[in-house]
């Protein structure tokens, strides 16, 4: 399955502002909550194309289901400001460990991926 969505923000939001707007919980690296997110990408692809896909944008927030550690790990190996995990599913310990090593906050939200993307677009005034 190929990428389902890819977009750029029209204005910048910080990691903390995203978490607050989405009513999400930042699980790690709270000291990075002031980092600015310049791009948004939705992860819904196979792992073998993940790195190439995520390398297309820098300083991004990656929105993906909480039950996709393959996508999460691929995103962590690129220029990612935060992971937004949907469906109220916490990451596997290996994902949380790698994100913490790399200083990338993980935000867990209750909404599904499409609703989460819609809320971010609203926050950006889209």
C-alpha positions as CSV (number, residue, x, y, z in Angstrom):
1,X,0.0,0.0,0.0
2,X,1.4,3.4,-0.9
3,X,1.3,6.7,0.9
4,X,-2.2,8.0,1.7
5,X,-1.6,11.6,2.4
6,X,1.2,14.1,2.5
7,X,1.0,17.8,3.2
8,X,2.7,20.9,4.3
9,X,1.5,23.3,6.9
10,X,0.8,26.9,6.0
11,X,1.9,28.2,9.4
12,X,4.0,26.7,12.2
13,X,2.8,25.0,15.3
14,X,5.0,23.7,18.1
15,X,5.0,20.1,19.3
16,X,3.3,21.3,22.6
17,X,0.7,23.3,20.7
18,X,-0.1,20.2,18.6
19,X,-0.5,18.1,21.8
20,X,-2.7,20.7,23.4
21,X,-4.9,21.1,20.4
22,X,-5.3,17.4,19.9
23,X,-5.8,16.8,23.6
24,X,-3.0,14.3,23.4
25,X,-0.4,13.1,25.9
26,X,3.3,13.7,25.4
27,X,4.9,10.5,26.6
28,X,8.6,11.5,26.4
29,X,11.0,14.4,25.8
30,X,8.7,17.2,27.2
31,X,11.7,19.5,26.9
32,X,11.3,19.4,23.1
33,X,7.7,20.7,23.2
34,X,8.7,24.1,21.9
35,X,10.2,22.6,18.7
36,X,8.4,23.9,15.6
37,X,6.7,21.6,13.1
38,X,7.0,22.7,9.5
39,X,5.4,19.8,7.7
40,X,2.9,17.0,8.3
41,X,3.0,13.5,6.9
42,X,0.6,10.6,7.4
43,X,2.2,7.2,7.7
44,X,0.2,4.4,6.0
45,X,2.6,2.5,3.9
46,X,4.8,-0.6,3.8
47,X,8.0,-0.5,5.8
48,X,10.3,-1.1,2.8
49,X,9.2,2.3,1.3
50,X,9.0,4.1,4.6
51,X,12.4,5.7,4.7
52,X,12.1,7.0,1.2
53,X,8.7,8.4,1.9
54,X,9.6,10.1,5.2
55,X,12.8,11.6,3.7
56,X,10.7,13.8,1.4
57,X,9.9,16.3,4.2
58,X,12.0,17.7,7.0
59,X,11.0,19.0,10.5
60,X,7.8,17.1,10.3
61,X,5.1,15.6,12.5
62,X,4.2,12.1,11.5
63,X,0.7,11.0,12.1
64,X,0.1,7.2,12.2
65,X,-1.8,4.6,14.0
66,X,-0.5,3.5,17.3
67,X,-0.4,-0.1,16.2
68,X,2.2,0.5,13.4
69,X,5.6,0.2,15.0
70,X,7.2,-0.4,11.5
71,X,6.0,3.0,10.3
72,X,7.0,4.7,13.6
73,X,10.5,3.3,13.5
74,X,11.0,4.4,9.8
75,X,9.8,7.9,10.7
76,X,12.2,8.1,13.7
77,X,15.2,7.6,11.3
78,X,14.3,10.8,9.4
79,X,14.0,14.5,10.2
80,X,11.0,14.2,12.5
81,X,9.9,16.7,15.2
82,X,7.3,14.4,16.8
83,X,5.2,11.3,16.2
84,X,1.5,11.5,16.7
85,X,0.1,8.1,17.4
86,X,-3.7,7.7,16.9
87,X,-6.3,5.4,18.3
88,X,-5.2,5.9,22.0
89,X,-2.6,3.2,21.5
90,X,0.8,3.6,23.3
91,X,3.9,2.7,21.3
92,X,5.8,-0.5,21.8
93,X,8.7,-0.1,24.3
94,X,11.3,-0.3,21.5
95,X,9.7,2.6,19.7
96,X,9.5,4.8,22.8
97,X,13.1,3.9,23.6
98,X,14.3,4.9,20.1
99,X,12.3,8.1,20.1
100,X,13.7,9.1,23.5
101,X,17.3,8.3,22.3
102,X,16.7,10.6,19.3
103,X,14.9,13.3,21.3
104,X,11.7,12.9,19.4
105,X,8.5,13.4,21.4
106,X,5.6,10.9,21.0
107,X,2.1,12.3,21.4
108,X,-0.7,9.7,21.9
109,X,-4.2,10.9,20.9
110,X,-7.6,9.3,21.2
111,X,-8.9,10.2,17.7
112,X,-8.3,8.2,14.5
113,X,-5.8,9.3,11.9
114,X,-8.2,11.1,9.6
115,X,-9.9,13.0,12.5
116,X,-6.4,13.9,13.9
117,X,-5.3,15.3,10.6
118,X,-8.6,17.3,10.3
119,X,-8.0,18.8,13.8
120,X,-4.5,19.8,12.9
121,X,-5.7,21.5,9.7
122,X,-8.3,23.4,11.8
123,X,-5.5,24.5,14.1
124,X,-3.5,25.8,11.1
125,X,-6.6,27.7,9.9
126,X,-7.1,25.5,6.9
